[in-house]
Amino acid sequence: MAELDYLERIKKKYGWESFPFSLDLIPEVFAGKEKILNPIMQQLAFGSVVYIEGGYGSGKSQVLKHMNYKLNKDPAYASRYIPVYIPEPLTREVLLSAFSRFDFKRRIERIGDLVEALDGELGGKKHVVLLVDEAQELAVHENDTPDIVSEKGTTLQWIRALADSRGCKIFLTGLINFGKKLNEMFRPLEDRVTLKFTLERMDVRTTKELIMERIKHFTPESQKPISPFTQEAIEMINVVSGGYPRAILRTCQEAVIDMLTNNRESIDGDRIIRLSGRTREVVMSPSTESAIREGKRDLEREMKAIKDQLAYDKDALNTTELEVLRFLATREEVTPQGAADGCGITQGTAGNILRKLKEMGFVFRKPHGRTHSYTMYSIYRREFTQA
């Protein structure tokens, strides 16, 4: 009943037909067209294989969903491209199932059969655009059996063959460095990659664009979109969310519900800070030792509040990465060189692992001379100390 009450109050106050800040992906809505979408869509003209990398909650799936929507609905694209969207881990069986929409007259058992059938079906008039999510699952994991490793290698060969076909463009999304792992597994694929695009954290401008695009989507065309957020609130949303789309939406969701619960008229920056458990001084500029110490405690509280936003998959961590986590769990601050010395790896490898662990939400980083030091959040220490 409370949810229905919220919806009625939202509709009356703002004209929204539904709640704009659910975590559901909305294919029609996209923020960051100039910085993100345009460079990726340009690859339709001359690209072969495109890697799109990003951390958890960075918007990888939204990119593919929006591309799928645009290629299907926009007449300028629909007349030239046929999107094939695959949201699940890719295998040969999944690939063949995705192409079953073409209803080939011949039985497809080999990649050569599929390429020939596609070329015959399309006749050079259209291009298939293969949109593959969760591509990091194609990389070999430590617990993969020999059969699984072989299957993944064969699937990559199929992707390479499709990339060589005149009628197929391939877009793969996955976690940071998935492309490097795939290239190491199957070198011929690297020569066919025409763009590697890394999704960065959103800035304030793009955060505002995401919020307004969501509001516009649920506002009737006859009405002007109304936002409850002040400019300062949007700036604070960008800070406390880290600029990740999923965390931005969750922060907005909590702020709107808080506004309705407490009968507030709008949402300002102070309210976002209070909801996140942080103080203005620490958010804006931790310039003194006391502020830094307080900031550290606040970061711990923030991590507890948004832990579910930074959900991680332990299967995505290899043996070396787990070793670095265990090393961090017993130390207060660790530099890349310290991790390298302690774990018997190169400084470059240590730096890459620490950055990945930061993206996954295990650690936070702060300046340390000319480099950075990394500290594990206390909520994870016991887990990896006992591991």
Summary of the structure (lengths in Angstrom):
residues: 387
radius of gyration: 23.3
end to end distance: 44.3
largest distance: 72.5
contacts: 1161
relative contact order: 0.11
helix: 58%
strand: 12%
